[in-house]
């Protein structure tokens, strides 16, 4: 028997490939380290059945606790850590008054490194084990992100922002140099350990045609990279894009014309899409990063879950810090529930608690093109997981003790949970 095996006994939540929850009130999770140094799930399920297959294995018993897949944040800006909670009249004034001044400081490698350390500490405190992350337009910001993620052995994806127009001094980059820097960062970091690179045009208005075409060419030359950007976040932004690209059918169509829709392409928000846009998302394998706390905070609008489901559009949950108001997956899932319920501007629906959880774990992994790699605690997947304490606060303890089934338990954790619920974050 491998001496690298480790085992944990607790309540256990996993997901199958279709997003169905698998729950054991007395479960056992067994992991082992592979030749590549990454720890993966060897076996998981009901305690008695799994233990019988691995006699004599030492087990860490965690009575009352719940083991679940680590959370996956599909869209977050690590340099906006200090922008959380800044008041503004909407997205564009918020960018001008807070975001761009904060991001201009990331030309300093020491500042970028300090924020990166705090950022990863904060993710771990909230149970987030993987994130698709924007840096800034400064190569030093991406270097700091990747160096700290590699030091911690994390599965993280990120990239230097591209923005060569309609941006102030201090964050605006130069077209040709921005593409040279991006390719150098891909060569240095993509596929190193568990790291991945995301080609990152900030959003269509901030990038010249030459920069967008260059980004698409990089994506073609490096097909295993990711692409990340923003689309259709609020009405003012949509109007601006219509003025800049009158020939495009829609905001999303701008990215299609430049060749930036494909599997592993992720666009944040996706609020003001129409049926043709959603079909295009599905046909190209492009995913939406749903950012409910940000959309509510900035008054942007409501993601249409019913329409996304109707078109089988890939989507998952995201904090969108610093427009988002919390790193907490529980706050994000609760906000997504509110957004789903809103029925004045779209079809309202109640998202099942297990579905909300799936959107922030295995569903997000699937949207990122990483199904079967992480996010479910299925055999062979990377062993990133959280140990949750449903008794973390008096009200949580009282409410979870009354849960009659898994959906009631998960919903209590979503509604009442925060960082205190996360007792430990374990990464592979």
N, C-alpha and C positions, 0 to 999 in steps of 0.2 A: 504494500500500500504506500502511496506517495506520502512522504513526510511533509509535503507542502500543503496537504489538504487542511482546510479549516471548516468548521461546522457551527451553525447558529440555530438554536431552537427558540421559536417564538410564533406568534401569529404570522402568517405569511401571505402576502398579496403578490400575484404574478399576473401576466396577461398572455393569452395565446396570440397567434399572428393576426387574427381577425379583430383583436381588441376586446375579446371577452375576458372578464376577470376570473381568475382562479384563486380561490381563497381556502386556506387551511387554518382552522382555529388553533390547532397544535401542529405547526409545520416545522420542517427541517430544511435548511439551505446549506449545501456543501459546495465549496469552491476549491480550486487548485490552481497553482501558478504554472503557466505554460513555459515552453522553452524561450519564448520571446519576453518573458518577465511579466506578462499580463495575466492577472487572475481572472478565471472564468468559472461559470457555474458548471458543476459536474453533475449535480442531482438536486432536485427540490420537489417538495410535496408534503403529503401527510407524514408526520414524524415516524410512526411505527413502520410504515412501508419503506421509507427511505433509510431509516436506521438499520433495518434488517439487511439491506444491501451493502452496508458499510459497517460491519461489526467491529467493535473495539476502537472506534474513532472518538477522540475527545470532542466534547460538544460544549459550547458556551450557551448556557441556558439564560434566556431573557424573559422571565415571566411577566405577563401583562403587556409586553411590547409588541409592536407590529413592524415586520420587515417588509419593505416595498422597494420597487425600482427607484434609483436615483432620478431626480427630476431633470428634464431637458428644457432649457430656455431657448426658444427659436429666434429670438431677436433682442439684443441688449447692446447698449453703447457703454463700454467700460469707462471711457473718458468723461461720461456725464454723471459719474458718481456724485459729484458735488453740485449738480444741477437739480437733483430731486427736490421737489417742493418749492420751486421758484414760480411766483405768480406771473401770469401773462394773459393777454386777451385772446390768444389762440396760437396755433402752431408757428406761423411765420414770425410774429413778434417775439415769441419765446426763443426761437432760434437766434434772432438778431440780438436780443438783450441779454441772454444768459448762455446759450449753448456755444455759439461761436467764440465769445471771449474765454470761456472755460477751456475749449478745445485748443485754442491758440497756445496754451501753456505746455502742450505736449511736444513741442519742438525740443524741450529740455528732457534728455534721457533720464535724469535723476528723478524728475517729477513723474514721468511716465512709469518708472519702475516702482515708485512709492505707491502710486494709485493702483497699479496692477496687483501688488501684494495685498492691499486692502480689499480690492475687488474680489480676488479669489478667496480670501478669508470670509467675505460676506456671502459668496455663493455657497461655500461649505456650511456656513452657519445655518443657511436656509435649506440645505438638502439638495442643491443644484449641482449635478455632477458633470453636465455637458452644456455648453452654450455656444450659439452662433453669434459672434460678437463683432461689432464695429470698433475699430480703433479710430484714429483721426487721419488727416491727410499727411501727417508727418511719419516717415518710416520709423523713427525712434519709438513711436507709440506702438506700432505692430511688433517691433523687436522686443519691447518690454513685455507685451502680452504673451508672446510665444515663449520667451525665455522663462518666465515665471510658471507658465503652464507646463513646460517640459520639466522644470525642476520638481514639480509636484506630481508628475506622471499622469496628467489628466488627459481625457479626450476632450479637446477644445478645437473650435474652428473660428477663425477670425481673418481680418484683412485690413490693409491700409485703405482709407477712404480716397476716392477719386472725386475731385471737385475743382474744375479749372475755370468756372465762370459763375456769375451771380453769387459770389462769395466774397467776404471781406478779406482785406490783408490779414495775414497771420494764419489763415486756414486754406486760402486758395492755393492750388498747386499749379505747376506748369505741365502742359499736356504731355509732351514727349518724355520728360523726366518722370512724370507720375507712372507712366507705363513701364519704363525701364526699372523703376524702383519696385513696382508690383512684380515683375517677372523675377527680379533678384530675390524678393521675399518668398515667392513660390519655390524657387530652387533651394533656398536655405531651409524652409520650414515645412513645406507640404509633404506629408507622409513620414515626417520624423516622429518616431514613437507613435503616439495616438493623436498627433496634431494634423489639422487640415487647413488649407488656405481657401479663403473666400474672396473672389474678385468683387470689389465693392464700390460701384458707382453710387454716390450718395443718394441722389434721385435725379430724374431726367433734367429738371431745370438747372441743376448745378454742374452739368457735364456737357461740354461741346460735342458736336457730332464726331469730331476726330477722336475724342476721348472715349466716347461710347463705342465707336467702331474698333478702337484699339483694345478695349475691354473684351469685346466679343471675339476678337482674334486671339487674345490670350486664353479665353475660355475654350476655343477650338483646339489650340495647341496643347492645352492641359485639361483634358476632358474629365479627369477625376476631381478637379477642384470644384468648389461651390461658387455660386454667384449670389450676391445679396444686395437688395436695394429696397426702396419704398415705392408704393403705388397707391393712388386713390385714397389718400388719408383724409383729406377734408375738401370742402367745396371750393375754397379759395385756391388751393393748390391745383385742383382739377381745372379750374378756369384758366390759371396761368399756363398750364401745360397745353391747353387748347389754343391759346394765343401763340405759344412758341412752336407748336407742331400742328398747324391747321390741316395738314394733309392726312394726319393719323386718324383712324376711326375712333380711337379711344386712348386714354392714358396708357393702359396696358399695351395697346397696339404699338406705341412708341418703342417699347422694349422689344417687341416682336420684330419690328422693322430693322432693328440693330442686331438681331440674332442673339438676344439675351434671355430667351425662354427655353428651358430644357430641364431634364431631371437634375436635381441638386441646385436649382435656382429657387431662391426663397425671397418673396416680396412681403414686406411688412404692411399690415393694415387691410388692404383689399376691401375697403368699405364700399366705394362708389364704382362697383363693377356692374355690368349688365349680363344678360344670359350668354351673349356671344363671348364675352370676356371669360366667363366661368367655363364655358366649353373649351376655350383656348387653353386655360390653365390645365384642365384635365388632359387634353390631347397632347400637350407638351410635357406633362409630368412636372409642371411648375407648382410650387407650394406657397400657401399663405401662412404668414406668422401673425396670428390673431393676438392683438395687444390691448385687452379690454381696459386695464387701469389707465393706460395712456389715453385711449380714445375717450373715456369718460372724463378724465382730468382736463384734457384740452378741448373738450366739447366737439370732437371730430365727427362722431356718428356711431352707428351700431353695425357690427359685422353680421351679415345675414347667414346664420347657420343653416336654415332650411334650404336656402338656395345652394349653398356649398355642398350640402348633402345630396341634393337633387342631381347635381352634376358630378358627384364623386370627386370633388376637388380636394386635393391633398391640403391638410391644414393642421396646425398644432398651436400650442399656447406660448406666449412670450411676455416677459415683463416690460420690455421697451424702456427700462431705466435709461436716462432720466426723465423722459416724458411720462413713463410709468411711475407709479408712486411707491412701489415696494419690490424688493427682490423675492418676497415670499410667494411660493407657488400656491399657498392656500388663499392669499389675497387675490392672486390672479385667477384661480379657479372660481372663486366666489364672484368676482367681477364678470367673468365669462357667463356665469349662470344668470346674472342680472341682464347682461346684453342679450342672451338668448331669449329671456322672458319678454323683453320689450316687444310690443306688438302693434305700435302705432305707425311706425315707418316701414315695417316689414312683417312677415309672419312670425309670431311669437311661439316659442316652444320651450319646454322644460328639459334641459339636458340632464341625463342621468348622472349621479355622482361618479359612477365608475367610468362613464364616458369622459367627464371632465378630467379625471385622473389619467385616463388613456391619452388624452390630448397633450398632457404635460409629461408623458413618459414614452411608451412604445409608439403611440401615434405620431408624436413629434419626431422620434427616431425614423419612422417610416417616411415621413414627409422630407426628412433630410437625406433619404437614400441609404439609411443605415439599419433598415429592418434586418433582424437576425444577428445584428452586431451588439446591440445594447437595448435597454429600455424595457425589457420584459421579464428578466430573470429566468428565461427559458434555458434549457441545457445548451451549453456552448457559448452563450452570450457573455459579454464582459460583466464582471461582478462589481458594478457600481450600484450601491444601494444605500437606503437610509433606515435607521432604526428609530421608530417613532414611539413616543410615550403618550398614549391616549389619556393618561391621568396627569398630564403636565400642569394643568390648572384645575382649581376646584370645580369650575363650571364644566370643563371638558370631562373630568372624571364623572361628574354627575350625569351628564348627557350620554356619554359613550356607554356607561353601565346599563342604560335603558335601551340600547340599540338592539333591535330584534332580528336584523339581517345585515348583510354586508353594505347595502346601499345606505341604510340608516347610519351605520358606523362611519362610512366615508363622508357622508354629507355633514355629520357632526364635526368631523375633523376639518372639512373645508370651511364651514361657517365660523367655527370657533378657534381654528388653529392659527399659529404664527410660528416664529422661530423657536419659541419655547417647546413646541411639540417635537422638534428635531433633536433627539438625544445624541445621535452620532451619524456622521456621514462617512461611508466607507467607499473608497475608490479602488479600482482594479490595479 
